[in-house]
Amino acid sequence: MGIFTRTPSVAVAVLLGLMASTPSCGKALDNQEPRALGEYQNHQLPAYPGGFPPAWAAQFHLTMTNAPKVQIADPSSTAVVRDLMLQMAWVDPESVVVLPALPQGLRLVYQPHTPVLALARGDRPIAMLSEKRGTVLPEGISEATMRKYIRIPLDEGVDVPPAGQVSSDPVVQEAYRLWPEVDTIVQNTGLTVVALQRKLHYPTNAKGVAPAMSFILDSGVEISWGRARDTPDEFSTNSLGGPLTMSQKAVRLIAVLKQYPELAGVGRVVLDEPEAKVFDPRGVRLPLTGDIR
């Protein structure tokens, strides 16, 4: 099964405030006549991983249909449309552009948030996080689509925040900081990562420090990676006592893959300790040749 990591959404172009009926021959379109925003035409349809959620399309239609009429020649009309778009948590607010397209109407260009990670109860995905800030996306993305994304298993008692908000859970926060590194690893190794979770045996009650994390592959292999590059980490050191960087962990992983192609026969790889280690599925340590620092 292919796993989406960074599949950008495509900008949408819409012409709003069209005349409900075409003026009679020889009569010009009236820019001062109030126009209904619910009269619109998609010039570029939403292209979205797994298909654009019907619930989001319905929300857009309902929002525009229920909006007050505007005079498209009035400079304030663009602000009205922009404010309407910002009410929808699946819209990237930085992408919204509204311009007069006289005499036809108002030209709206926007981009839906790009999903990057799935929040899960066990193996079942229940919500998506966006690329920007890791905000929770509204309901509407199908479970089949969510299953194609890397999941973050939630601890018992951790709730999913409302759409548009950011989770305060330490595991979710660290997984979000970590996913760009996961994307890089996937692109450079061909490994299929299906989950980001707290490292094996890492205490769930540790306070005041971000949890050390692991990647889980589709084969079930756990790769103990530690903390994200941008997370302060005084605990991960290399064999020389210096900081263990993302690049060093990546070099270690490549070396392990050379010795154990596709990680065949491997159950767990530890990359975030002074000494890299490899274990079989029963927990028996396997040999590593060469100098892996």
C-alpha positions as CSV (number, residue, x, y, z in Angstrom):
1,M,0.0,0.0,0.0
2,G,1.4,3.4,-0.9
3,I,1.6,6.0,1.8
4,F,1.1,9.6,1.1
5,T,3.5,11.9,2.9
6,R,3.6,15.2,1.0
7,T,0.8,15.3,-1.6
8,P,0.0,19.0,-2.2
9,S,-3.5,20.2,-2.9
10,V,-4.0,22.3,-6.0
11,A,-5.4,25.8,-6.1
12,V,-9.1,26.3,-6.9
13,A,-10.4,29.1,-9.1
14,V,-14.0,30.2,-8.8
15,L,-16.0,33.1,-10.4
16,L,-18.5,34.4,-7.9
17,G,-21.5,36.7,-8.2
18,L,-22.5,35.7,-11.7
19,M,-25.8,37.1,-13.1
20,A,-28.6,34.7,-12.5
21,S,-29.8,35.4,-16.1
22,T,-28.1,36.8,-19.1
23,P,-29.0,40.4,-19.9
24,S,-31.1,41.0,-23.0
25,C,-29.3,41.8,-26.2
26,G,-27.5,45.1,-26.1
27,K,-27.8,45.6,-22.3
28,A,-24.6,45.7,-20.4
29,L,-24.0,43.9,-17.2
30,D,-24.8,46.1,-14.2
31,N,-21.9,46.2,-11.7
32,Q,-24.0,48.1,-9.1
33,E,-26.8,45.5,-9.0
34,P,-26.5,43.3,-5.9
35,R,-25.2,39.9,-6.9
36,A,-25.7,36.6,-5.2
37,L,-22.4,34.8,-4.3
38,G,-24.3,31.5,-4.6
39,E,-24.3,32.1,-8.4
40,Y,-20.8,30.9,-9.2
41,Q,-18.8,28.8,-11.6
42,N,-15.7,26.7,-10.9
43,H,-13.0,27.5,-13.4
44,Q,-10.5,25.1,-11.8
45,L,-11.9,22.3,-9.8
46,P,-10.3,21.2,-6.5
47,A,-7.7,18.5,-7.1
48,Y,-7.1,16.7,-3.7
49,P,-5.5,13.5,-2.5
50,G,-8.2,10.8,-2.6
51,G,-10.7,13.2,-4.1
52,F,-12.1,16.4,-2.8
53,P,-14.4,15.7,0.3
54,P,-18.0,16.2,-0.7
55,A,-18.8,17.6,2.8
56,W,-16.3,20.4,2.1
57,A,-17.8,21.2,-1.3
58,A,-21.3,21.2,0.3
59,Q,-20.0,23.6,3.0
60,F,-18.6,26.0,0.4
61,H,-21.9,25.9,-1.5
62,L,-24.0,26.5,1.6
63,T,-21.7,29.3,2.8
64,M,-21.9,31.2,-0.5
65,T,-25.6,30.5,-1.0
66,N,-26.5,31.9,2.4
67,A,-24.2,34.9,2.1
68,P,-25.6,38.4,1.6
69,K,-25.6,39.8,-1.9
70,V,-22.8,42.1,-2.8
71,Q,-22.1,44.9,-5.3
72,I,-19.1,43.6,-7.1
73,A,-17.9,47.1,-7.9
74,D,-17.8,47.9,-4.2
75,P,-14.2,47.5,-2.9
76,S,-15.6,45.9,0.3
77,S,-17.1,43.0,-1.6
78,T,-13.7,41.2,-1.8
79,A,-13.3,41.5,2.0
80,V,-16.8,39.9,2.4
81,V,-15.8,36.9,0.4
82,R,-12.4,36.6,2.1
83,D,-14.1,36.6,5.5
84,L,-16.5,33.9,4.4
85,M,-13.6,31.7,3.2
86,L,-11.8,32.1,6.6
87,Q,-14.8,30.5,8.3
88,M,-14.0,27.2,6.6
89,A,-11.2,25.3,8.6
90,W,-10.2,23.3,5.5
91,V,-9.2,26.5,3.6
92,D,-5.6,27.7,3.8
93,P,-6.1,31.3,4.8
94,E,-2.8,32.5,3.4
95,S,-3.9,31.2,-0.1
96,V,-7.2,33.2,-0.4
97,V,-7.1,35.9,-3.1
98,V,-10.3,37.7,-4.2
99,L,-10.2,40.2,-7.1
100,P,-12.8,42.0,-9.1
101,A,-13.4,40.4,-12.5
102,L,-15.7,43.1,-13.9
103,P,-18.3,42.9,-15.3
104,Q,-18.7,39.2,-14.8
105,G,-18.2,39.0,-11.0
106,L,-15.5,38.3,-8.4
107,R,-12.5,36.0,-9.0
108,L,-11.7,33.8,-6.0
109,V,-8.6,31.7,-5.8
110,Y,-7.8,29.5,-2.8
111,Q,-6.1,26.3,-1.8
112,P,-7.4,23.7,0.6
113,H,-5.0,22.7,3.4
114,T,-2.7,19.8,2.5
115,P,-3.2,16.8,4.8
116,V,0.0,15.1,6.0
117,L,-0.7,12.9,9.0
118,A,-3.6,10.9,10.4
119,L,-4.6,10.8,14.1
120,A,-5.6,7.2,15.0
121,R,-7.3,5.1,17.7
122,G,-5.1,2.1,17.4
123,D,-4.9,1.3,13.7
124,R,-8.1,3.2,12.8
125,P,-7.6,6.8,11.5
126,I,-10.1,9.3,12.8
127,A,-8.8,12.7,11.8
128,M,-6.2,14.5,9.7
129,L,-3.6,17.1,10.4
130,S,-2.7,19.8,7.9
131,E,0.8,20.6,6.7
132,K,0.6,24.1,8.1
133,R,0.9,24.2,11.9
134,G,-0.6,20.7,12.2
135,T,-4.1,22.0,12.6
136,V,-6.9,19.5,12.7
137,L,-8.9,19.3,9.4
138,P,-12.7,19.1,9.4
139,E,-14.5,15.8,9.0
140,G,-15.1,14.7,5.4
141,I,-11.9,12.9,4.3
142,S,-12.8,9.3,3.8
143,E,-11.3,6.6,6.0
144,A,-9.9,4.9,2.9
145,T,-8.0,8.0,2.1
146,M,-6.9,8.6,5.7
147,R,-5.5,5.0,5.7
148,K,-3.0,6.1,3.0
149,Y,-1.3,8.5,5.4
150,I,1.2,8.0,8.2
151,R,-0.8,7.6,11.4
152,I,-0.2,8.8,14.9
153,P,-1.8,6.4,17.5
154,L,-3.3,8.5,20.2
155,D,-2.8,7.6,23.9
156,E,-5.9,6.6,25.8
157,G,-7.7,9.7,27.1
158,V,-6.2,12.0,24.4
159,D,-9.0,13.8,22.5
160,V,-9.0,15.2,19.0
161,P,-9.2,19.0,19.1
162,P,-11.9,20.8,17.1
163,A,-11.2,21.5,13.4
164,G,-8.8,24.4,12.9
165,Q,-7.0,23.9,16.2
166,V,-3.7,22.4,17.2
167,S,-3.3,19.4,19.5
168,S,-1.5,20.0,22.8
169,D,-0.6,16.3,23.1
170,P,3.2,15.9,23.3
171,V,3.3,12.8,21.0
172,V,1.2,14.5,18.4
173,Q,3.3,17.7,18.5
174,E,6.6,15.7,18.2
175,A,5.2,13.6,15.4
176,Y,4.2,16.7,13.5
177,R,7.7,18.2,14.0
178,L,9.2,14.9,12.8
179,W,7.2,14.2,9.7
180,P,9.4,16.3,7.3
181,E,12.3,14.1,8.3
182,V,10.2,11.0,7.7
183,D,9.3,12.3,4.3
184,T,13.1,12.7,3.5
185,I,13.8,9.2,4.8
186,V,11.0,7.7,2.7
187,Q,12.2,9.5,-0.5
188,N,15.8,8.4,0.0
189,T,15.4,4.8,1.2
190,G,12.1,3.6,-0.4
191,L,10.9,2.4,3.0
192,T,7.2,2.6,3.7
193,V,6.4,4.3,7.0
194,V,2.9,3.7,8.3
195,A,3.1,5.2,11.9
196,L,4.9,7.6,14.1
197,Q,4.6,6.7,17.8
198,R,6.4,7.0,21.1
199,K,9.6,4.9,21.2
200,L,9.3,1.4,22.7
201,H,9.6,1.5,26.5
202,Y,9.6,5.3,26.6
203,P,7.6,6.3,29.7
204,T,4.2,7.8,29.0
205,N,4.3,10.0,32.1
206,A,7.6,11.9,31.3
207,K,6.9,15.6,31.9
208,G,8.7,18.6,30.5
209,V,10.4,16.9,27.6
210,A,9.3,15.9,24.2
211,P,8.9,12.1,23.8
212,A,11.5,10.1,21.8
213,M,9.8,8.7,18.7
214,S,9.9,5.7,16.5
215,F,8.9,5.0,12.8
216,I,6.8,1.9,12.2
217,L,7.2,0.3,8.8
218,D,4.6,-1.6,6.9
219,S,6.6,-4.7,7.7
220,G,6.2,-4.1,11.4
221,V,9.8,-3.1,11.9
222,E,10.3,-0.3,14.5
223,I,13.0,2.3,13.8
224,S,13.9,4.1,17.0
225,W,14.7,7.7,15.7
226,G,14.5,9.9,18.8
227,R,13.4,13.5,18.6
228,A,13.0,15.8,15.6
229,R,15.8,17.9,14.4
230,D,14.1,21.1,15.6
231,T,13.4,19.7,19.1
232,P,16.1,20.4,21.8
233,D,17.6,17.0,22.7
234,E,20.4,16.7,25.2
235,F,19.8,13.0,25.6
236,S,20.8,11.7,22.1
237,T,24.5,11.6,21.7
238,N,26.8,9.7,19.3
239,S,29.6,7.3,20.3
240,L,32.0,10.3,20.6
241,G,29.7,12.1,23.1
242,G,28.6,14.8,20.6
243,P,25.1,15.6,19.5
244,L,23.4,12.9,17.4
245,T,22.2,14.8,14.3
246,M,19.5,13.9,11.8
247,S,22.3,13.4,9.2
248,Q,24.1,11.0,11.4
249,K,21.0,9.0,12.1
250,A,20.3,8.9,8.4
251,V,23.8,7.6,7.7
252,R,23.4,4.9,10.3
253,L,20.1,3.8,8.7
254,I,21.7,3.6,5.3
255,A,24.5,1.5,6.8
256,V,22.0,-0.9,8.4
257,L,20.1,-1.2,5.1
258,K,23.3,-2.1,3.3
259,Q,23.9,-4.9,5.8
260,Y,20.2,-6.0,6.1
261,P,18.6,-5.2,2.7
262,E,14.9,-4.2,3.1
263,L,15.5,-4.9,6.8
264,A,14.8,-8.6,6.2
265,G,14.9,-10.6,9.5
266,V,15.0,-7.3,11.5
267,G,12.4,-6.4,14.1
268,R,13.9,-3.2,15.6
269,V,16.6,-0.7,14.7
270,V,17.9,1.7,17.3
271,L,19.5,4.9,15.8
272,D,19.1,7.4,18.6
273,E,21.6,6.0,21.2
274,P,25.4,6.3,21.4
275,E,25.7,2.9,19.6
276,A,23.4,1.9,16.7
277,K,21.7,-1.5,17.4
278,V,19.7,-4.0,15.5
279,F,17.4,-6.7,16.9
280,D,15.5,-9.5,15.4
281,P,11.7,-9.9,15.9
282,R,12.3,-11.9,19.1
283,G,14.5,-9.1,20.6
284,V,17.8,-10.9,20.0
285,R,20.6,-8.4,19.1
286,L,22.0,-8.9,15.6
287,P,25.6,-8.1,14.5
288,L,26.5,-4.8,12.8
289,T,29.8,-4.7,10.9
290,G,31.9,-1.6,10.2
291,D,32.2,1.6,12.1
292,I,28.7,3.1,12.6
293,R,28.8,6.2,14.7
